[in-house]
């Protein structure tokens, strides 16, 4: 059983940076697609970024492109989300998600296609 645990959230000011971590236990990241989603109060679950399994290529939501980056450390079995130039619109609970190495590229941004989820970490950006 794969378990995901996010950390690194907090309260920051607009323009600041944060790095979120997603520690994977139970299985290795291996060829899984690893993604970050977020949910702001009263909003739908929103895709943020992903590392697609087969090629390890990174994909981003338009709203974070150029400000966020995603990476993984296979030795630590951990995925990171580096968030720069944060704005109040980035305020949300951020969730890490993983698949069972079956997700296809066209489903990358759809939460329903991921098999495992963390409990989330709160990011609050003040203006």
C-alpha positions, 0 to 999 in steps of 0.5 A, a space after each residue: 500500500 502506498 502512503 503519501 505525506 505532504 509537508 512544508 506548508 505554512 503562512 507566507 507573504 505575497 512574493 515569498 517562496 515555499 517548498 512542499 515535500 511529498 514523502 512516499 512510503 510503502 512502495 517506491 515512486 518507480 514509474 508512477 506519475 506523481 502530481 500535486 493538486 490544490 483546493 481552495 475554500 469553496 473551489 474545485 480540486 485543481 491540478 497544479 503540476 505533475 511528473 509523468 511516469 514514462 518520461 519524467 516530463 513535468 506538466 503545469 497548470 497555466 496558473 503556476 507555469 513559470 513560478 512553480 517547479 516539480 522534482 523528485 528525489 528517488 533516493 529519498 522517495 520524495 517529490 517536491 513542489 517548489 513554489 516561487 512568487 506566491 500570490 494570495 490566489 495560491 492559497 489552498 490545501 495542497 495534495 500530493 497524488 500518485 497513480 499505479 503506473 497506469 495513468 495515460 497522458 491525457 488523464 494527467 490533470 484529472 484527479 479521479 485517475 490517481 490512486 493514492 492521495 495524501 492528507 494535504 498541507 495548507 498554504 496561505 499567502 497573505 497580501 
